[in-house]
Amino acid sequence: MKVNVTCSKADDKGRGIVKINNKTFAIDYLIPDEEATIEITKQHTKLISINKPSVYRQKPPCEYYYKCGGCQLQHLNNEGQKKFKQEKVEELLSDFAPVNPIISMDYPFYYRNKSHFTFQKNRNRKIIAGMYEENSHRIVDLDRCIIQDDTTNKINATIKSMLVSFKLEPYNEDTKTGFLRHVLIRTGFTSKQVMVVLVTASSMFPSKNNFIKALLKKHPEITTIVQNINDRKTSMVLGQKEVVLFGKGFIVDELNGFKFKISPSSFFQINPTQTEKLYQVAINAADLQKDDVVLDAYCGTGTIGIFASNYVKSVIGVELNKDAIRDAITNAKLNNVKNIWFENADASDFMVQLVNDKVKIDVVILDPPRSGSDERFIRALSMLNPKKIVYVSCNPQTQARDLLLFEKNGYKVQSIQPVDMFAHTYHVETIVLMSRVEK
């Protein structure tokens, strides 16, 4: 059935919302206030034509946009994307405090310093490599991705062609056979160092030395190559065993003058330009003082805590992931930062211990995963009684849920700052400053 509709608003993933006979439908690529024709069947609801386009509509700059699941907003121009993300944050968080205008990118292309390509054979037995289609395991064969560092596009194309000449098979998820599962490439925005991670189904690597030699001859910009062995029958990208085939097995990059070691599995923000802005906004919001003691909860590899160390008396970082803590300690040493130390512990348990030990914490910075925090953590943090909390989130939905709990535990939101870290996608980062309410 085909129906003419007018889009009323966008959902949190950028899809246009329409209502037909009291039923609500989410339509990919439809923009609020547009008039369009859609098709509704038992299997799908899709956009057929735009009858009255929005002023924010543009031709997607990527030729693969309507197939690839990597981006969701390329049909919106820059102003349209800013408007969508601003309204998304305001809808979720404006009841707590006014939302500042979003900090967006001047040039929202080739910003990702981490890329991930999956390899398969198509029906014609041709090797393809790229991203999955939205909500599927079908690969879109890509020659170029316009949000990833262009160096990675070229290296991926070379590896794809080399698989044929070296007679190496991509991994088949159905038969559980084949060699190469994924290629992960990380680049240094400032250092220009390049890491290539070949994720293989077994430790066997036919013609390994010749393969590495040929890859380096084609791309001398590569500074290290790592083989990651993932023999698990799961969709996890990386396995637990690694072999360094060339170089040091890691790269080093800089943020705001600080150096950071980046290993294959390290967490490191994927947009360096916006990350420097994000962290500076967080530090400015906290109005850090020289006598402050800061707790960096969910500290990961220590990036934001190391940023903050310049402004305060001391920083304590706590993180449950022991590999991340190891990288954090390395990063502190790399930058000769001596007023920061790290604890490998559950953040909630650690904060309770700080309370028992009567350790005074002035400011807490937290940057949890997309799932947000939890009531146990928030209760433990409120027992610690810091005067300020800076909550950095990549998911304003879970952040909104957590802010209600913070309010119940004696904190009030003072400011909200969205930052666009992920241009052309529906994701948005938010920095919320809270202060203790005087009883």
C-alpha positions in Angstrom: 0.0 0.0 0.0 1.3 3.4 -1.0 0.4 6.4 1.2 1.1 10.2 1.0 2.3 11.5 4.3 3.7 14.5 6.1 6.6 13.9 8.5 5.9 15.3 12.0 9.3 14.9 13.7 12.4 12.7 13.8 13.1 9.9 16.2 16.4 9.5 18.2 18.0 7.7 15.2 17.1 10.4 12.7 14.2 8.5 11.1 11.1 10.5 10.1 8.0 9.8 12.1 4.5 9.7 10.5 1.1 8.7 11.8 -1.4 6.8 9.7 -4.7 5.7 11.3 -3.3 6.2 14.8 -0.3 4.0 14.0 3.2 5.4 14.1 5.8 4.6 11.5 9.6 5.4 11.5 10.8 6.1 7.9 14.5 6.0 6.9 15.8 9.2 5.2 12.6 11.2 5.8 13.0 14.7 7.3 10.5 16.6 9.5 8.0 18.7 7.6 8.6 16.9 4.3 5.7 15.6 2.2 6.4 12.2 0.8 5.0 8.9 -0.6 5.8 5.8 1.4 5.1 2.1 0.9 3.7 0.0 3.8 3.8 -3.8 3.6 3.9 -6.6 6.2 7.7 -6.9 5.6 8.8 -3.2 5.5 7.9 0.5 5.5 10.0 2.5 3.1 10.3 5.9 1.4 9.2 5.9 -2.3 9.5 9.6 -3.2 9.9 13.1 -1.8 7.0 15.3 -2.9 8.0 18.4 -0.9 11.7 18.4 0.2 13.1 20.0 3.3 15.4 22.9 3.0 17.9 20.7 4.9 17.9 17.9 2.4 21.0 17.3 0.3 22.4 14.7 -2.0 24.5 12.3 0.2 28.2 12.9 -0.5 28.9 9.2 -0.2 27.9 6.9 -3.1 27.4 4.0 -0.7 25.2 5.9 1.7 21.9 4.2 1.0 23.4 0.7 1.3 26.0 1.0 4.1 25.0 1.1 7.7 27.9 3.3 8.9 26.1 6.6 8.5 22.5 7.6 9.0 22.3 11.4 8.4 24.1 12.1 5.1 20.8 13.1 3.5 20.8 16.1 5.9 23.1 19.0 5.2 25.4 20.4 8.0 22.7 22.7 9.3 20.2 19.9 9.3 22.4 17.6 11.2 23.2 20.3 13.8 19.4 21.0 14.2 18.6 17.3 14.6 21.3 16.7 17.2 20.5 19.9 19.1 16.8 19.1 19.3 17.6 15.5 20.3 19.6 16.6 23.3 17.1 19.3 24.2 14.2 16.9 24.1 16.1 14.6 26.5 17.9 17.0 28.8 16.4 20.5 28.7 14.2 19.8 31.7 17.4 19.7 33.8 19.0 22.9 32.5 19.2 25.0 29.3 21.2 23.3 26.5 24.1 25.2 24.9 24.4 25.3 21.1 26.2 22.2 19.8 29.9 22.3 19.0 30.1 20.9 15.5 32.9 20.2 13.0 34.2 22.7 10.5 35.1 19.9 8.0 33.1 16.7 8.9 35.0 14.3 6.6 37.9 11.8 7.0 37.9 12.3 10.8 37.9 8.7 12.1 41.3 7.5 13.3 40.0 4.0 13.6 38.5 1.9 10.8 37.2 -1.7 10.7 36.7 -3.6 7.5 35.1 -7.1 7.2 36.0 -9.5 4.4 33.8 -12.0 2.6 33.3 -13.6 -0.8 30.2 -12.6 -2.7 27.9 -14.9 -4.7 30.3 -14.6 -7.7 33.2 -15.7 -5.5 34.8 -12.3 -5.6 36.5 -11.0 -2.5 34.7 -8.0 -1.1 35.5 -5.8 2.0 33.6 -3.1 3.7 30.9 -2.4 6.3 27.7 -4.3 7.0 24.4 -3.1 5.7 22.1 -1.8 8.4 20.8 -4.6 10.6 22.4 -7.4 8.6 25.6 -9.3 8.0 25.7 -8.5 4.3 28.8 -6.5 3.4 28.8 -3.4 1.3 31.9 -3.6 -0.9 33.6 -0.2 -0.3 36.4 1.5 -2.2 36.4 4.5 0.0 34.7 5.7 3.2 34.4 9.5 3.5 34.4 9.6 7.4 37.5 7.4 7.8 41.1 8.6 7.4 41.8 8.2 3.7 45.0 6.3 4.4 42.9 3.5 5.7 40.9 3.3 2.5 44.0 2.9 0.4 45.5 0.2 2.7 42.3 -1.7 2.8 42.1 -1.7 -1.0 45.7 -3.0 -1.2 45.0 -5.9 1.3 41.9 -6.9 -0.6 43.9 -7.2 -3.9 46.7 -9.0 -2.1 44.4 -11.7 -0.8 43.8 -12.8 -4.4 47.5 -12.8 -5.4 48.5 -14.6 -2.2 45.6 -17.1 -2.5 44.3 -16.3 1.0 40.6 -16.8 1.7 38.4 -14.5 3.7 36.6 -16.1 6.6 33.2 -17.6 6.0 30.9 -17.2 9.0 28.6 -20.1 7.8 31.2 -22.8 7.2 33.6 -21.4 9.8 36.4 -21.7 7.3 38.9 -19.3 5.7 41.7 -17.1 6.9 41.1 -13.3 7.2 38.2 -12.1 9.3 38.7 -8.4 9.6 41.3 -5.6 9.1 41.5 -3.0 11.8 43.5 0.2 11.0 44.4 2.9 13.5 46.1 6.2 12.5 47.8 8.9 14.4 46.1 12.3 13.7 49.2 14.2 14.8 52.0 11.6 14.6 50.8 10.1 11.2 51.8 6.7 12.6 49.7 3.8 11.1 48.8 0.4 12.7 47.4 -2.4 10.7 45.7 -5.3 12.6 45.0 -8.4 10.6 42.4 -10.4 12.4 42.7 -14.1 11.4 40.8 -17.2 12.2 44.0 -19.1 13.1 47.6 -18.5 13.9 48.7 -20.1 10.6 49.7 -17.4 8.1 50.8 -18.8 4.8 53.5 -16.7 3.1 53.5 -14.4 6.1 56.9 -12.8 5.5 56.3 -12.2 1.8 52.8 -10.8 2.5 54.1 -8.3 5.1 57.0 -7.3 2.8 54.7 -6.7 -0.1 52.2 -4.6 2.1 55.1 -2.5 3.4 56.5 -1.9 0.0 53.1 -0.6 -1.2 52.5 1.4 2.0 55.8 2.5 3.7 53.7 4.8 5.9 52.7 1.7 8.0 54.6 1.8 11.3 53.4 -1.5 12.8 51.5 -4.6 11.8 49.8 -7.0 14.3 48.2 -10.4 13.7 45.3 -10.8 16.1 44.1 -14.4 16.3 40.3 -14.8 16.7 39.3 -18.5 16.6 36.1 -17.9 18.5 32.8 -18.7 16.8 31.3 -15.4 17.7 30.8 -11.9 16.2 33.5 -10.4 18.4 36.0 -8.6 16.2 39.2 -9.1 18.2 40.6 -12.3 19.7 42.7 -12.5 22.8 46.1 -13.5 21.3 48.3 -11.1 19.3 51.5 -11.5 17.4 53.5 -8.4 16.4 54.6 -8.9 12.7 56.3 -5.6 12.2 57.2 -2.6 14.4 56.3 -2.1 18.1 52.8 -3.4 18.1 51.3 0.0 19.0 51.3 3.6 17.8 51.6 6.9 19.7 49.5 9.9 19.0 49.0 13.4 20.6 46.1 15.2 22.0 46.6 18.8 23.2 50.3 18.2 23.6 50.0 14.9 25.5 51.2 11.7 24.0 49.1 8.5 24.2 50.0 4.9 23.4 47.4 3.2 21.3 47.3 -0.6 21.1 45.0 -2.7 18.9 42.4 -3.0 21.7 42.9 0.4 23.4 39.9 2.7 23.9 40.8 6.0 22.3 38.4 8.6 21.0 37.9 8.2 17.3 37.7 11.9 16.4 40.9 13.7 17.6 39.9 17.2 16.5 36.6 17.1 18.5 38.1 15.2 21.4 40.4 18.1 22.2 37.4 20.4 22.3 35.3 17.9 24.3 37.9 17.5 27.0 38.6 21.2 27.2 34.9 22.0 27.6 34.7 19.4 30.4 37.7 20.9 32.2 36.4 24.4 31.8 33.0 23.4 33.0 34.5 22.0 36.2 36.4 25.2 36.9 39.3 23.2 38.3 41.4 24.7 41.0 45.0 24.1 41.9 44.1 22.5 45.3 41.5 20.2 43.8 41.7 16.4 44.0 39.9 14.8 41.0 38.5 11.3 40.6 38.3 10.1 37.0 35.8 7.3 37.1 35.6 4.9 34.2 39.0 6.4 33.3 39.9 4.0 30.5 43.4 4.7 29.3 43.6 7.8 31.3 43.2 10.5 28.6 40.8 12.9 30.3 42.5 12.5 33.7 45.9 13.3 32.2 44.3 16.4 30.6 43.0 17.5 34.0 46.3 16.8 35.8 47.7 20.2 34.6 45.0 22.1 36.5 44.8 20.3 39.9 46.7 19.0 42.9 46.1 15.3 42.0 44.0 12.9 39.9 42.9 9.4 40.8 41.8 7.2 37.9 39.7 4.0 38.5 38.9 1.5 35.8 37.8 -2.2 35.9 39.5 -3.2 32.7 43.1 -4.2 33.6 44.4 -3.7 30.1 43.1 -0.2 30.0 44.8 0.5 33.4 48.1 -0.8 32.1 47.8 1.6 29.1 46.8 4.5 31.5 50.0 3.9 33.6 52.1 3.9 30.5 50.5 7.1 29.2 51.1 8.9 32.5 54.8 7.9 32.4 55.0 8.8 28.7 54.0 12.4 29.6 55.9 12.6 32.9 52.7 13.2 34.8 53.5 12.6 38.4 50.3 13.8 40.1 48.0 11.0 38.8 47.7 7.4 39.8 45.4 4.6 38.8 43.4 1.8 40.5 42.2 -1.4 38.8 38.9 -1.8 40.6 35.1 -1.6 40.4 34.4 2.2 40.6 31.5 1.8 43.1 33.5 -0.3 45.5 36.5 2.0 45.2 34.5 5.1 46.0 33.0 3.4 49.1 36.6 2.6 50.1 37.6 6.3 49.6 34.7 7.3 51.9 35.8 4.8 54.5 39.3 6.1 54.3 38.0 9.7 54.6 39.7 10.7 51.3 38.4 14.1 50.2 37.4 14.3 46.5 36.5 17.8 45.1 35.5 16.9 41.5 34.4 13.6 39.9 34.7 13.2 36.1 32.8 10.2 34.7 32.7 8.9 31.1 30.7 5.6 31.2 29.9 3.3 28.3 26.8 3.8 26.2 24.7 1.9 28.8 25.4 4.7 31.2 26.0 4.3 35.0 23.8 2.6 37.6 22.1 3.3 40.9 24.8 1.6 42.9 27.5 3.8 41.3 25.5 7.0 41.8 24.7 6.2 45.4 28.4 5.5 46.1 29.4 8.7 44.3 27.0 10.8 46.4 28.5 9.3 49.6 31.8 10.6 48.4 30.2 14.1 48.4 32.3 15.9 45.7 31.3 19.5 45.2 31.1 19.1 41.4 30.5 16.2 38.9 31.3 16.4 35.2 29.3 13.7 33.4 30.6 13.0 29.8 28.2 10.7 27.8 27.9 9.3 24.3 24.3 8.4 24.9 22.0 11.3 26.2 19.2 8.8 26.7 20.9 6.8 29.4 22.4 10.1 30.7 18.9 11.5 31.2 18.0 8.4 33.2 21.1 8.8 35.4 20.6 12.5 35.9 17.3 11.8 37.7 19.1 9.6 40.1 21.8 12.2 40.7 19.1 14.7 41.5 17.6 12.3 44.0 21.0 12.0 45.6 21.5 15.7 46.1 23.0 17.1 42.8 21.7 19.8 40.5 22.5 20.2 36.8 24.2 23.5 36.1 25.1 23.3 32.3 24.7 21.0 29.3 27.0 21.1 26.3 26.5 18.9 23.2 29.5 18.1 21.0 29.3 16.5 17.6 31.9 13.8 17.7 30.3 11.6 15.1 29.4 13.6 12.0 26.9 12.0 9.6 25.6 9.6 12.3 22.9 10.0 14.8 25.3 9.8 17.8 26.1 12.9 19.9 28.3 13.5 22.9 27.1 15.6 25.9 28.9 17.1 28.8 26.8 17.8 31.9 28.1 19.8 34.9 26.4 19.1 38.3 27.0 20.7 41.7 26.1 19.6 45.2 22.9 21.1 46.5 23.3 22.7 49.9 21.0 21.1 52.4 
